[in-house]
């Protein structure tokens, strides 16, 4: 069952990445079989700005970019209350009307 998202919700998306040097925010770091690179994930902090039909949502990044994600994506979840409190600087502000 897909989570019900509303406009204004803070969400966390665990984005998979591949790199030679994982950054300091990397989680679940796994080396490649031959040691050439690392697979890992990074938490991205978004705000829901639009709920679309067919179980899709549009989110806003802190830098103002927009992404469309599937609402039933297992990497997407609503932010916990303590994340909204302690990491509030990581979530983008809700856009004002007319901007």
C-alpha positions, 0 to 999 in steps of 0.5 A, a space after each residue: 500500500 502506498 503512503 498517502 502524501 499531502 502537499 507540504 509534507 516533508 519527505 526523505 528519499 534514499 537515493 542510490 549512488 555509485 562512486 570511487 569515493 563515497 561522501 560523508 553522508 553516504 549510508 549502506 556502503 558496499 564495495 564492488 566485487 573487484 574493488 573498482 567503486 562503491 555502491 551506497 545511498 544518500 538521504 535527500 530531503 524534499 518537500 511535497 509540492 504537488 500530488 499527481 494522479 497515478 500515484 506520483 508526487 512532485 517534490 521540491 529540493 532545497 535548491 529549488 529543483 523539482 522531481 517527480 517520484 512514484 508515491 509507492 517507491 520503497 526509497 521514499 518515506 515521510 520524514 519522522 517528527 524528530 527529523 522535521 525538528 532536528 533537521 529542519 534546515 535540510 528541508 526546503 521551505 514551503 513555496 509561497 503563493 505566487 512564487 
